[in-house]
Amino acid sequence: MRKESLHRPFEIEFVTLEQYPKGSRHNSYFELVYIFNGTGIQYINQHKFNYKAGNLFLLTPQDIHSFEITTPTQFFFLRFNEYYVKTKSGQEKDTIQRMESILQNASHRPGCILKNQVDKPLIAALVSSIIQESDHQQIYHQKVIEQIVNAIITIVARNIALKLPKNIKENTGEVVLDILHYIQENIFDPSRLKAAKISQHFGISLSYLGRYFKKQTGETLQQYLTTYKLRLVEARLLHSDMRIGEIAFEFNFVDESHLNRSFKKLKGVSPTEYRKQYC
């Protein structure tokens, strides 16, 4: 299995392949793969998915993946590393938060990440625009490409919110999607995540909120909060040098033991053991 590295904040590649390079890959960066045309199979973490034109895949550093091409396929690759995220600041803070949502919630899940129908032609247009800018290389083309990349990341984040809870569908009501986004934005502020505060913020009665959320997502509000928080913890373990106690403090666990119990219940191992296995 090959370990691929990236030496620039992001890079793009547009290529037609009849055969994908043999062997599974394990990247040190994040990669969006868009299928312009062609068919085949995506293999990721011992899962497989039949791909076709219009599919968009997100590969994270912990994913082991490959493609098996059935008919000649035009691939668009957008690769970016953690440096690309960390250099964002100021008015781009929201981009970092959206990126963090992507990094945590899309890993280990096979298949196309585009769950929102209206986003499919939008992604196609944005990817085509990147290729056009790259080919023509007019003045400021690199800055334009960077802005388009940011737009794609934002759309991907929206679709991740659609994908996580098991009952979320493409026609799910926008209110629950707004609630999911609200939770993701305020995950570090427990006072804003109380059911009473959420019901007040969205003008939904407290008694109805729980039933509505469970019906729309297949999870209780508390289950989603806990699972989402632990996915962020998982990313800290994989992508930072923070101590377990520091992570527990950041995510408002009572103490390190509380985090250990919660994490082991979800993943089957302690945070320390998990880090040793995957880092």
C-alpha positions in Angstrom: 0.0 0.0 0.0 1.4 3.4 -1.0 1.5 6.4 1.2 0.9 9.6 -0.9 2.1 13.0 0.3 1.3 16.5 -0.8 3.8 19.4 -0.8 1.6 22.3 -1.6 -1.5 23.7 0.2 -3.7 22.3 -2.6 -3.4 21.0 -6.1 -5.8 20.0 -8.9 -5.6 17.3 -11.6 -7.9 16.5 -14.5 -7.1 13.2 -16.2 -8.8 10.4 -18.3 -7.9 6.9 -17.2 -8.6 3.5 -18.6 -6.9 1.8 -15.7 -6.4 3.1 -12.2 -2.9 2.7 -10.7 -2.7 -0.7 -9.0 -2.7 -1.1 -5.3 -4.5 0.6 -2.5 -3.5 4.1 -1.4 -3.3 5.8 2.0 -3.0 9.6 1.6 -1.5 12.1 4.1 -3.9 14.7 2.7 -7.6 15.2 1.9 -8.8 14.5 -1.6 -12.1 15.3 -3.4 -12.6 13.1 -6.5 -15.3 14.2 -9.0 -16.4 11.9 -11.9 -17.0 13.7 -15.1 -17.9 10.5 -17.0 -17.2 6.8 -16.9 -18.2 4.0 -14.6 -16.4 1.6 -12.2 -16.1 0.8 -8.5 -14.7 2.8 -5.6 -13.1 0.8 -2.9 -12.7 2.4 0.5 -12.0 0.9 3.9 -13.2 -2.6 2.8 -16.4 -1.1 1.3 -17.2 -0.6 -2.4 -19.5 1.7 -4.3 -20.4 1.7 -8.0 -19.5 5.1 -9.3 -20.9 7.0 -12.3 -20.8 10.5 -13.8 -21.6 13.3 -11.3 -20.4 11.4 -8.2 -18.2 13.3 -5.8 -16.0 11.4 -3.2 -14.2 12.7 -0.2 -11.1 10.8 0.9 -9.5 11.6 4.3 -6.0 10.7 5.6 -7.2 7.7 7.5 -9.0 6.2 4.4 -7.5 3.3 2.4 -8.9 3.5 -1.1 -8.6 2.6 -4.8 -10.8 2.6 -8.0 -11.5 -0.1 -10.4 -12.4 1.4 -13.8 -15.0 -0.4 -15.9 -15.3 2.2 -18.7 -12.7 5.0 -19.4 -13.2 7.6 -16.7 -12.5 11.3 -16.5 -11.4 12.1 -13.0 -11.1 15.5 -11.4 -8.9 15.4 -8.3 -8.8 18.3 -5.8 -6.1 17.6 -3.1 -5.5 19.7 0.0 -3.6 19.4 3.2 -4.0 20.7 6.7 -1.8 23.7 6.0 -4.5 24.9 3.6 -7.0 24.9 6.4 -4.7 26.4 9.0 -3.7 29.4 6.9 -7.4 30.5 6.9 -8.1 33.3 9.3 -10.2 36.4 10.0 -13.2 36.5 7.6 -12.5 33.0 6.6 -13.0 31.5 10.0 -16.3 29.9 8.9 -14.4 28.0 6.2 -12.3 26.4 8.9 -15.4 25.4 10.8 -17.0 23.9 7.7 -13.8 22.1 6.9 -13.6 20.6 10.4 -17.1 19.3 10.0 -16.0 17.6 6.8 -12.9 16.1 8.3 -14.8 14.5 11.1 -18.0 13.4 9.6 -17.2 12.0 6.2 -14.4 9.6 7.1 -14.9 5.9 6.8 -18.1 6.3 4.8 -18.2 5.0 1.2 -20.1 6.6 -1.7 -21.0 9.9 -3.2 -21.2 12.7 -0.7 -23.6 14.8 -2.8 -27.0 14.2 -1.1 -28.6 17.5 -2.1 -30.0 17.3 -5.6 -29.7 21.0 -6.3 -25.9 20.9 -5.5 -25.1 18.4 -8.2 -25.2 20.7 -11.2 -23.6 23.5 -9.1 -20.6 21.2 -8.3 -20.3 20.3 -11.9 -20.2 24.0 -12.9 -17.7 24.9 -10.3 -15.3 22.0 -11.2 -15.6 23.0 -14.9 -14.7 26.6 -13.9 -11.6 25.4 -12.1 -10.5 23.5 -15.2 -11.2 26.5 -17.4 -9.2 28.9 -15.2 -6.4 26.4 -15.0 -6.2 26.0 -18.7 -6.5 29.7 -19.7 -4.4 31.1 -16.8 -5.6 34.6 -17.2 -4.6 37.3 -14.7 -5.5 36.4 -11.1 -6.5 32.9 -12.1 -4.9 31.3 -9.1 -6.9 33.5 -6.7 -10.1 32.8 -8.6 -9.4 29.0 -8.4 -8.8 29.4 -4.6 -12.2 31.1 -4.2 -13.9 28.3 -6.2 -12.2 25.7 -4.1 -13.6 27.4 -1.0 -17.1 27.4 -2.5 -16.8 23.7 -3.2 -15.7 23.0 0.4 -18.8 25.0 1.6 -21.1 22.9 -0.5 -19.5 19.7 0.6 -20.0 20.7 4.2 -23.7 21.3 3.5 -24.0 17.8 2.1 -22.1 16.2 5.0 -24.8 17.6 7.3 -27.4 15.8 5.1 -25.5 12.5 5.3 -24.6 11.9 8.9 -27.9 11.1 10.7 -29.1 7.8 9.3 -32.6 8.9 8.3 -31.7 12.2 6.6 -32.9 12.2 3.0 -32.5 14.7 0.1 -36.0 16.0 0.8 -35.6 16.4 4.6 -37.1 19.6 5.8 -34.7 22.6 6.0 -35.5 23.2 9.7 -33.7 20.1 10.9 -30.8 20.9 8.6 -30.6 24.3 10.2 -30.6 22.6 13.6 -27.7 20.4 12.6 -25.8 23.4 11.4 -26.6 25.3 14.6 -25.3 22.3 16.7 -22.1 22.1 14.6 -21.5 25.9 15.0 -22.0 25.8 18.7 -20.5 22.5 19.7 -17.9 24.2 21.9 -20.6 26.2 23.9 -22.7 23.8 26.0 -25.1 26.6 27.1 -26.3 27.0 23.6 -26.8 23.3 23.1 -29.5 22.7 25.8 -32.8 21.6 24.3 -34.5 24.6 25.8 -32.1 27.0 24.1 -32.4 25.2 20.7 -36.2 25.2 20.9 -36.2 28.9 21.7 -33.8 29.7 18.9 -35.9 27.9 16.3 -39.3 28.8 17.7 -40.2 25.1 18.3 -41.9 24.0 21.5 -39.6 22.0 23.8 -42.1 19.1 23.9 -42.2 18.9 20.0 -38.4 19.4 19.4 -37.3 15.9 20.6 -40.0 14.1 18.6 -39.3 16.2 15.5 -35.6 15.7 15.6 -35.9 11.9 16.2 -38.4 11.6 13.3 -36.2 13.5 10.9 -32.8 12.0 11.8 -33.4 8.7 13.4 -31.5 9.8 16.5 -32.4 11.6 19.6 -31.0 15.1 20.0 -28.6 13.9 22.8 -27.4 11.0 20.7 -26.5 13.2 17.8 -24.8 15.7 20.1 -22.7 13.0 21.7 -21.8 11.3 18.5 -20.9 14.5 16.7 -18.7 15.7 19.6 -16.9 12.3 19.7 -16.2 12.5 16.0 -14.5 15.8 16.6 -12.5 14.2 19.4 -11.5 11.5 17.0 -10.1 14.1 14.6 -8.1 15.7 17.5 -6.6 12.3 18.2 -5.7 11.7 14.6 -4.6 15.2 13.5 -3.2 16.9 16.6 -0.7 16.4 19.4 -3.1 17.5 22.1 -3.1 15.5 25.3 -6.3 13.6 26.2 -6.9 15.9 29.1 -6.7 18.9 26.9 -9.2 17.4 24.4 -11.5 16.6 27.3 -11.4 20.2 28.5 -11.9 21.6 25.0 -15.1 19.6 24.5 -16.4 20.2 28.0 -16.2 16.6 29.3 -16.3 16.5 33.1 -12.8 15.0 33.1 -10.5 12.7 31.2 -12.2 9.6 32.6 -15.6 10.9 31.4 -14.1 11.2 27.9 -12.5 7.8 28.1 -15.8 6.1 29.0 -17.8 7.9 26.3 -15.2 7.3 23.6 -14.8 3.7 24.4 -18.5 3.2 24.3 -18.6 4.5 20.7 -15.3 3.2 19.3 -14.6 0.1 21.5 -11.2 1.4 22.6 -9.9 4.2 24.7 -8.7 7.5 23.1 -5.1 6.5 23.9 -5.4 3.1 22.3 -7.2 4.6 19.3 -4.4 7.1 18.7 -1.8 4.3 18.9 -3.7 2.3 16.4 -4.1 5.0 13.7 -1.3 7.5 14.2 
